Each structure stands twice: as structure tokens, then as C-alpha cells.
Amino acid sequence: MQFNLIGVPLQDGAAQPGCEMGPSALRTAGIIPALERLGHEVRDRGNVTPRPAQVVDHPNAALRALPQVIGWTEALAEVAYRESGTGVPIFMGGDHALSAGTVSGVARRAAEEGQPLFVLWLDAHTDFHDPASTESGNLHGTPVAYFAGRPGFECFPPLPHPVPEERICMMGIRSVDPAERRALSGSTVQIHDMREIDETGVAPLLRAFLARVAQAGGRLHVSLDVDFLEPAIAPAVGTTVPGGASFREAHLIMEMLHDSGLVTSLDLVELNPFLDERGRTAHLLVDLTASLMGERIMDRRTRSFA
């Protein structure tokens, strides 16, 4: 397969600085050789530059960096559309605000090729705020509501191909704000929180979703947030929530996604190297990406951080 690596040094959507270093950390952790060892062709497209920020007014005075995030969304939508036409794009973030652009871009590609786009959202948070409902003002909490075509995003770029809510599956959820809970109560987004994963196991939940994607002849975008993982194994994130996915649960998800053959694009987001321990979170994201792209359990290498 051909993979197009796209660096997204975006940190305007989050309160904690440091995510802009995420693409460099993933490159340093060896994401290119990890994929090449599996026989894939890898092209590093460099880092995206946002469109110039324009003056934007919004009644929510808490919003942070709204013009900058809009500029990133516009640029990423074009890059995602272009790069999804020549291979499998891997967007190396950067905070989760980037998904407003990446998903809208790959949705446009899917629509032109006559395939429905599905989204697997691996995250501790639902990111289902709109610009008016967010109290923190951090726009990394809004991308799902945007690319699902929810109201309230008139200041953002027009969205010609929203992802229907019933094609969005969230796993690992364990932190939902009251405004998001109200919005989701009338939504068809499929949500599997950590309690359900504890009770049922991750495999049957994911298997059922993948069967829906396959039956529809769909394409699958995977968006992996570091805070999906248990903070003890992935400390490099500014939004830690205890009780995340374990090492084996995360690898099982990636291995099942590989077996499905459905994944056509990937986000790796919220990696903050400033908060990492000897690069362990960056290395884990690289290992998970390798599992998604075909590395088997018996291929695992021993790594020492001593």
C-alpha cells in the first residue's frame, strides 16, 4: 500500500501548548521505517500550512483562536481530499481540531467515488460541542459536531458532504460535558463508553460496526486520540482521563481494523511530546499504527526505555 504522511502542527484548538511538536515526534519515533518494514510505500508530504486567519466574530467570548482553527480547517480539507486520491493519508497531529478538516476532505473524496464514509472515533471525549456550547472555548472539542453537519458552524467553511451521524462510532468515551450529553441524546451517533467495553469486551462491539461498514461498501476513517488510551501507558496528552484502553485492547482494535481491510485514512492526534516520558507515547502510537497496517503479534520487537 501507499501511505501519505501529512504533518499537522496544530495546537490552536487546545489549551495546553505542545501538540505542534507531535508530527516531529512521530517521525523521530520511526513511523516511516515502521511502515516500510511491512512492505509499504511511504511518502512524507511534509507539514501543512494553514490558510491566513481572517477576522471572525462570534458571540461566545470564551472561544480561543477561532480564526486560526478555521484557517487550518480550510487548508486540511483540501489536503485531505488531494492526498486521499493517491493513497492512504495519515494525518500526524496536532490537536483534535484537525479532524474538522481531515474528515470533511476525505468525505468529499468518498462522495465523488460513490462510497459512504464511516468514522471510528477513538477518544475519551465525544468532541460534540458547537462554537456556542463550549465553555472552555477550546475548539478541539467541536470537530465531530462540525463534520456531522450539526447547526452552529456558520462561521466555518461550508460542508458539502457531512457524515451522517449513524455512520459515526465512538469508542472509549468516558468524559462528556452536559451540553454534549444533551446534543447526543437526540443523535444517532453510536457510542461505546468504557463501561460497555468493560462489560462486553471491545471485539464484539468493533466487529459489529465493521460489519455495517462492509455491508454498505463503505470507506472508514479512523481518528485516534492519545487520551483514548490509559494515561499510565500514554502520558503525553494534555487531557488525560483515567480508565482508558489498555495496551492489548488498543492493539486488538488496530489488528481487527487491519483484518477488515476497510481503513482508508487515519488521524493520530493530541500527542504532546512536552508531556511525554522518553518518547514512550510517540513510540506507542507508531506501534499501534504498525498494527493497523499489518504488523502481527509475533513480529513485536522488545524495546527498552532504560
C-alpha positions as CSV (number, residue, x, y, z in Angstrom):
1,M,0.0,0.0,0.0
2,Q,1.0,3.6,-0.4
3,F,0.8,5.9,2.7
4,N,0.9,9.6,2.5
5,L,2.2,11.1,5.8
6,I,0.9,14.6,6.5
7,G,2.2,16.6,9.4
8,V,-0.3,18.9,11.1
9,P,1.5,21.1,13.7
10,L,-1.8,22.5,15.1
11,Q,-2.2,23.5,18.7
12,D,-4.7,26.3,18.4
13,G,-7.6,24.1,19.3
14,A,-6.2,23.1,22.7
15,A,-5.3,25.0,25.9
16,Q,-2.1,23.1,26.6
17,P,0.7,24.1,24.2
18,G,3.0,21.4,22.8
19,C,0.8,19.5,20.2
20,E,2.6,21.3,17.4
21,M,5.6,19.1,18.1
22,G,3.6,15.9,17.5
23,P,4.4,15.4,13.9
24,S,8.2,15.7,14.6
25,A,7.9,13.3,17.5
26,L,6.1,10.6,15.3
27,R,8.8,11.0,12.7
28,T,11.5,10.7,15.3
29,A,9.8,7.6,16.8
30,G,10.2,5.9,13.4
31,I,6.8,5.9,11.8
32,I,8.3,5.8,8.3
33,P,10.6,2.8,8.8
34,A,7.9,1.0,10.8
35,L,5.6,1.1,7.8
36,E,8.4,0.4,5.3
37,R,9.4,-2.8,7.2
38,L,5.9,-4.0,6.4
39,G,6.5,-3.6,2.7
40,H,4.5,-0.4,2.3
41,E,5.5,2.6,0.2
42,V,5.7,5.7,2.3
43,R,5.7,9.3,1.1
44,D,6.3,12.1,3.6
45,R,4.4,15.1,2.3
46,G,5.8,17.4,5.0
47,N,3.7,19.7,7.2
48,V,0.5,21.5,6.3
49,T,0.4,25.3,6.5
50,P,-2.9,26.9,7.5
51,R,-4.8,29.4,5.4
52,P,-4.3,33.0,6.6
53,A,-6.5,33.8,9.6
54,Q,-9.4,36.1,8.9
55,V,-11.3,38.3,11.3
56,V,-14.3,36.3,12.6
57,D,-16.8,37.5,15.2
58,H,-18.8,35.1,17.4
59,P,-21.0,35.8,20.4
60,N,-19.2,33.2,22.6
61,A,-16.4,35.3,24.1
62,A,-14.7,32.1,25.5
63,L,-13.7,30.9,22.0
64,R,-10.0,30.6,21.6
65,A,-8.2,31.0,18.2
66,L,-11.4,30.7,16.1
67,P,-9.9,32.4,13.0
68,Q,-6.8,30.2,13.2
69,V,-8.8,27.0,13.5
70,I,-10.9,28.0,10.6
71,G,-7.7,28.6,8.6
72,W,-6.5,25.1,9.5
73,T,-9.8,23.5,8.6
74,E,-9.8,25.1,5.1
75,A,-6.3,24.0,4.4
76,L,-6.7,20.5,5.7
77,A,-9.9,19.9,3.8
78,E,-8.1,20.5,0.6
79,V,-5.0,18.4,1.6
80,A,-7.1,15.5,2.8
81,Y,-9.1,15.5,-0.4
82,R,-6.0,15.6,-2.6
83,E,-3.9,13.0,-0.6
84,S,-6.8,10.6,-0.3
85,G,-6.8,10.3,-4.1
86,T,-3.3,8.9,-4.3
87,G,-3.0,6.6,-1.2
88,V,-3.9,6.2,2.4
89,P,-3.4,9.6,4.2
90,I,-2.1,9.5,7.8
91,F,-2.5,12.9,9.5
92,M,0.0,13.3,12.2
93,G,-1.2,15.9,14.7
94,G,-1.6,18.2,16.3
95,D,-4.8,18.6,18.4
96,H,-8.1,17.1,17.5
97,A,-9.4,20.2,15.9
98,L,-7.6,19.0,12.8
99,S,-10.4,16.4,12.2
100,A,-12.8,19.1,11.2
101,G,-10.7,19.5,8.1
102,T,-9.4,15.9,7.5
103,V,-12.8,14.2,7.8
104,S,-14.5,16.8,5.6
105,G,-11.8,16.3,2.9
106,V,-12.0,12.6,2.9
107,A,-15.8,12.7,2.9
108,R,-15.6,14.8,-0.3
109,R,-13.4,12.1,-1.9
110,A,-15.7,9.3,-0.8
111,A,-18.8,11.1,-2.1
112,E,-17.1,11.6,-5.5
113,E,-16.2,7.9,-5.7
114,G,-19.7,6.9,-4.7
115,Q,-18.9,5.3,-1.4
116,P,-20.3,6.1,2.1
117,L,-17.8,7.3,4.6
118,F,-17.8,5.9,8.2
119,V,-15.8,7.3,11.1
120,L,-14.4,5.4,14.1
121,W,-13.7,7.9,16.8
122,L,-11.3,6.5,19.4
123,D,-11.3,9.1,22.2
124,A,-12.1,9.7,25.9
125,H,-14.3,12.6,24.7
126,T,-17.2,12.9,22.2
127,D,-16.0,16.3,20.8
128,F,-19.6,17.1,20.1
129,H,-19.7,20.8,21.1
130,D,-20.6,23.6,18.8
131,P,-18.9,27.0,19.0
132,A,-21.7,28.4,21.1
133,S,-21.9,25.5,23.6
134,T,-18.3,25.1,24.5
135,E,-17.5,26.7,27.9
136,S,-13.7,26.1,27.7
137,G,-13.6,27.8,24.3
138,N,-11.2,25.0,23.1
139,L,-12.2,24.1,19.6
140,H,-10.7,20.6,19.7
141,G,-14.0,19.8,21.4
142,T,-16.1,20.5,18.3
143,P,-14.9,18.5,15.2
144,V,-17.5,15.7,15.3
145,A,-20.4,18.1,15.5
146,Y,-18.9,20.0,12.6
147,F,-18.3,17.2,10.2
148,A,-21.7,15.6,11.1
149,G,-23.3,18.8,9.8
150,R,-24.7,20.0,13.1
151,P,-26.0,23.6,13.3
152,G,-24.0,26.4,14.8
153,F,-21.0,26.3,12.5
154,E,-22.0,29.1,10.1
155,C,-18.6,30.7,10.7
156,F,-16.8,27.6,9.5
157,P,-16.2,26.5,5.9
158,P,-19.3,25.2,4.2
159,L,-19.6,21.4,4.4
160,P,-20.8,19.9,1.2
161,H,-20.6,16.3,2.4
162,P,-21.4,15.9,6.1
163,V,-21.0,12.4,7.6
164,P,-24.4,11.1,8.7
165,E,-24.5,10.6,12.4
166,E,-25.5,7.0,12.1
167,R,-22.2,6.3,10.4
168,I,-20.1,7.6,13.3
169,C,-19.0,5.1,16.0
170,M,-17.3,6.3,19.2
171,M,-15.3,4.0,21.5
172,G,-13.6,4.6,24.8
173,I,-15.8,7.5,25.8
174,R,-15.6,8.5,29.5
175,S,-15.9,12.3,29.7
176,V,-18.9,14.1,28.3
177,D,-19.9,17.6,29.1
178,P,-23.6,18.4,29.9
179,A,-24.1,20.3,26.6
180,E,-22.7,17.4,24.6
181,R,-24.9,14.9,26.5
182,R,-28.0,16.9,25.6
183,A,-27.0,17.1,21.9
184,L,-26.2,13.4,21.8
185,S,-29.4,12.4,23.5
186,G,-31.3,13.0,20.2
187,S,-28.5,11.8,18.0
188,T,-27.9,8.5,16.1
189,V,-24.1,8.5,16.8
190,Q,-23.2,5.1,18.1
191,I,-21.4,5.4,21.5
192,H,-19.5,2.7,23.4
193,D,-18.2,4.0,26.6
194,M,-15.6,2.3,28.8
195,R,-18.2,0.7,31.0
196,E,-19.7,-1.0,28.0
197,I,-16.2,-2.1,26.8
198,D,-15.5,-3.5,30.3
199,E,-18.8,-5.4,30.3
200,T,-18.8,-6.7,26.8
201,G,-15.2,-6.5,25.5
202,V,-14.0,-4.4,22.7
203,A,-14.0,-7.2,20.0
204,P,-17.8,-7.8,19.6
205,L,-18.5,-4.0,19.6
206,L,-16.0,-3.3,16.9
207,R,-16.9,-6.4,14.9
208,A,-20.5,-5.3,14.7
209,F,-19.5,-1.8,13.5
210,L,-17.1,-3.1,10.9
211,A,-19.8,-5.4,9.6
212,R,-22.0,-2.4,9.0
213,V,-19.2,-0.6,7.1
214,A,-18.5,-3.7,4.9
215,Q,-22.2,-4.3,4.2
216,A,-22.6,-0.7,3.0
217,G,-19.5,-0.9,0.8
218,G,-18.0,2.0,2.8
219,R,-14.7,3.6,3.5
220,L,-13.5,4.0,7.0
221,H,-11.7,7.0,8.6
222,V,-10.1,6.2,12.0
223,S,-9.4,9.1,14.4
224,L,-7.1,8.0,17.3
225,D,-6.7,10.4,20.2
226,V,-3.9,9.7,22.7
227,D,-6.4,10.2,25.6
228,F,-8.3,7.1,24.3
229,L,-5.5,5.2,26.0
230,E,-4.9,4.6,29.7
231,P,-2.7,7.5,30.9
232,A,-0.3,5.1,32.6
233,I,0.8,3.8,29.1
234,A,0.3,7.1,27.2
235,P,1.1,10.1,29.4
236,A,1.8,12.6,26.6
237,V,-1.6,14.3,26.4
238,G,-3.0,17.4,28.0
239,T,-6.5,16.0,28.5
240,T,-5.9,12.8,30.5
241,V,-8.9,10.8,31.8
242,P,-8.2,7.7,33.9
243,G,-9.6,4.4,32.8
244,G,-8.7,4.3,29.2
245,A,-8.0,1.5,26.8
246,S,-5.2,-0.9,27.8
247,F,-2.2,-1.7,25.6
248,R,-3.7,-5.0,24.5
249,E,-7.2,-3.5,23.9
250,A,-5.7,-0.8,21.7
251,H,-3.6,-3.3,19.7
252,L,-6.6,-5.6,19.3
253,I,-8.6,-2.8,17.8
254,M,-5.8,-2.0,15.4
255,E,-5.3,-5.6,14.4
256,M,-9.1,-6.1,13.8
257,L,-9.1,-2.9,11.7
258,H,-6.3,-4.3,9.6
259,D,-8.0,-7.6,9.1
260,S,-11.2,-5.8,7.9
261,G,-9.3,-4.1,5.0
262,L,-11.7,-1.1,5.3
263,V,-9.5,1.7,6.7
264,T,-8.8,4.4,4.1
265,S,-7.5,7.3,6.3
266,L,-6.1,7.9,9.8
267,D,-5.7,10.7,12.3
268,L,-3.1,10.5,15.1
269,V,-3.9,13.3,17.4
270,E,-3.2,15.1,20.7
271,L,0.3,13.8,21.1
272,N,2.1,16.4,23.2
273,P,5.8,15.4,23.3
274,F,6.4,18.1,26.0
275,L,4.5,15.8,28.4
276,D,6.0,12.5,27.3
277,E,8.4,10.2,29.1
278,R,11.4,9.3,26.9
279,G,9.2,9.2,23.9
280,R,7.1,6.3,25.1
281,T,3.7,7.7,23.9
282,A,5.1,8.5,20.5
283,H,6.6,5.0,20.2
284,L,3.3,3.5,21.3
285,L,1.4,5.5,18.6
286,V,3.9,4.2,16.0
287,D,3.5,0.7,17.2
288,L,-0.3,1.0,17.0
289,T,-0.1,2.4,13.5
290,A,2.1,-0.6,12.5
291,S,-0.6,-3.0,13.9
292,L,-3.2,-1.2,11.9
293,M,-1.1,-1.6,8.8
294,G,-0.3,-5.3,9.2
295,E,2.2,-6.0,12.0
296,R,1.4,-9.2,13.8
297,I,1.8,-10.1,17.4
298,M,4.7,-12.4,16.7
299,D,6.5,-9.6,14.9
300,R,6.7,-7.5,18.1
301,R,10.2,-6.1,19.0
302,T,11.5,-5.8,22.5
303,R,12.1,-2.2,23.5
304,S,13.9,-0.8,26.5
305,F,13.5,2.7,27.8
306,A,16.3,2.4,30.4
